[in-house]
Amino acid sequence: MRLLIMGPPGAGKGTQAKKIADRLTIPAISTGDILRGNVEDRTLLGREAKRYLDAGELVPDEIINGMVRGRLDEPDTKNGFLLDGYPRTLSQVGTLDDILADEGVALDRVLVLTADSDELVKRVLNRANESGRSDDTEDVIRRRLQVYADQTEPLLDVYAGRGVLVLVNGMGEISEVTDRVLTALAD
């Protein structure tokens, strides 16, 4: 199964991606983890990406597209994958379509976790306190939510038009949300 999980910052995408991927025995591919790894390792890509992350902006497409293409070329993705954090722009949708077309496959489902904005801010601030992420201040979180609304939400219409979009309530206990996602995938 080839899946994409979407939702605003703090909706629980990373948590659910790992749980769902484990259940389906496919790799969870998080562009956020890939980016943070590059930042921590102070790679050239990481230093460039850090400027955007710290400002709550999206990292430019050319950086992300190359990373995703490289990761989807790895052998463990041949039987499926769950992408978390990509695509985030209409341009990236086109690039992902091209990557998948090169493999002769398409997305099976696009899962969207929904949640209340104030709850999202609270969740991300709690995560910041636990992990010390430099990109999780309240001003940056609110900016990231606005960037998501402006640049990523339009993708929902694209995937709805293709008949692969599934909305899932992301509020509640982690296990409850996981059950909702699995039920949505079974439909």
Number of C-alpha atoms within 10 A of each C-alpha: 18 19 23 24 24 29 25 23 22 24 24 22 24 21 12 22 26 18 17 21 19 12 10 14 13 20 20 23 23 20 19 15 13 15 22 17 13 18 19 11 12 14 13 10 15 19 15 16 22 21 14 14 21 15 16 21 18 18 16 11 15 10 14 23 19 11 15 20 15 11 15 19 13 9 8 12 17 15 11 20 22 25 25 24 20 20 23 22 18 16 13 17 16 12 19 20 15 15 19 17 11 10 12 8 14 16 19 15 21 23 25 22 22 19 19 12 15 9 13 21 22 14 15 21 19 14 14 16 11 9 10 12 14 12 19 24 18 14 12 18 21 18 15 21 19 15 18 19 13 11 13 19 18 14 19 20 11 14 17 14 10 12 12 16 21 19 17 19 15 23 16 9 8 14 11 12 18 18 13 16 22 15 11 14 16 7 6
